[in-house]
């Protein structure tokens, strides 16, 4: 076989450029290690890492400080301040273990496998939750790996191999984050819509004010300062003058700063309502909503628009798009357009491209702060409650699960339609298998089992037309089920009749030994594979059905269903509908005029 080899073409790209005169991190690292205290800035947040409280073991403390400093640098395992704080807490927990066990370890070289394993055992014996123990163990092992890389040769070869894994003790499967119920979801959307209407009312152009009083003039000057600078501090001379004038006039100043800035900018409480609406309507993750940019809307067409967002957890595929409805404020696209309009002044003052810029704590910011406290205030203001009547505990991370649960019900559990934004496996394991959807799954299984039982025990019904076909056909093709060997003429003539059916094998019952009489109660014939329902048995069935209905007046609903529920369903839903109205009317007449001829046991006769 001949031919020229295919030469791969280089992928198009662009040259990478780096800033000149990059600062040497060496001096900063040396200062941080010596002081055991340093500042970090991760994901827009700043915090202080402080290991000065570690008692003794100075050499080991320097090794951990160096590892923690490396972890908090760009590209390190600590991508957020929260993760960095967790690493620092793990170091303090490891120190408590060393002190509690009286360990002689003073330096990194003194750490052996028994000391590392002992930390895992100590936490397990202290009653720590297995998942918390595994998390802390992972943090310490991660820092030890960095320390080993920064000081090669200090740890023994055996200890270095021990750092290849975290723990031999497994954790427990975490309890899946559940969705809110439909009632709570409806209440959340209603409350958020009410807030949205209030925000729209607040941002409407204010009517021109007449400077009739000193307070009016001071308010106009304060609003002018907000428009010029972006905000006004409570310590400024102008704000203090306004505050004093209102206080002298007997006007409440509670929340004055937020009320004034709320006519120009969004507030932290407004973000709670906007995030709830966006997450419940689109299913976007809260962390993705927080980082939306002002140019997030792409490709609008035919009442739809794409939302471009960043999902940091999706390794190597962080940039994603979601197509949503676009229109008025009741659509996700329209809501985002309003947010773009409302945040334009704040973004202009900050020079930021982040969508959700807002006023909080006396300044403008484009970093969404933790919203637990704001969420509690928001829930209390709207009086939201759980299904059990207690105050709702708002967890924004449950909103995506709530949206997914509603979409799961709407799609009928079809995973190919349900899996939007992730794989089918993730959709099934993380969003389909949650407590809120468990009743649906259990009801589906119960329904499937009932269908299987009904199909397996479906009675053999012969209408007059079917009887004629059976009599005219040869025995091998009589239309009766395979394996039913019986005298067809005798069966249809009534010679083998029992109470409610014609029995094709009274002495070959599936409920007794071959040769013995059938021991099943008379209505058991309705579910027996030997039972054959013919027109001749309709009067008995009608009389028994009347008896079953009368028993509802005597028994409780649970007892009646346990005793007669299946028989009632079998007669009314599976047998009688197969006969014509003429046959049914004739059977009713016989049942009413000749009750003595109907085969009913004493139990039914005494009723």
Secondary structure, 3 states (H helix, E strand, C coil): CCCCCCCCCCCCCCCCCCCCCCCCHHHHHHHHHHHCEEEEEECCEEEEEECCCCCCCHHHHHHHHHHHHHHCCCCCCCCCHHHHHHHHHHHHHHHHHHHHHCCCCCCHHHCCHHHHHHHHHHHHHCCCCHHHHHHHHHHHHHHHHHHHHHCCCCCCHHHHHHCCCCCCCCCCCCCCCCCCCHHHHHHHHHHHHHHHHHHHHHHCCCCCCCCCCHHHHHHHHHHHHHHHHCCCCCCCHHHHHHHHHHHHCCCCCCCHHHHHHCCCCCEHHHHHHHHHHHHHHHCCCHHHHHCCECCCEEEEECCEEEEEEECCCCCCCCEEEEEEECCCCCCHHHHHHHHHHHCHHHHHHHCCCECCCEEECCEEECCCCCCHHHHHHHHHHHCCECCCCCECCCCCCHHHHHHHHHHHHHCCCCHHHHCCCCCHHHHHHHHHCCHHHHHHHHHHHHHHHHHHHHHHCCCEECCHHHHHHHHHCCHHHCCCCCCCCCCHHHHHHCCCECCCCEECCCCCCCCCCCCCCCCCCHHHHHHCCCEEECHHHHHHHHHHHHHHHHHCCCCCHHHHHHHHHHHHHHHHHHHHHHCCHHHHHHHHHHHHHCHHHCCCCHHHHCC
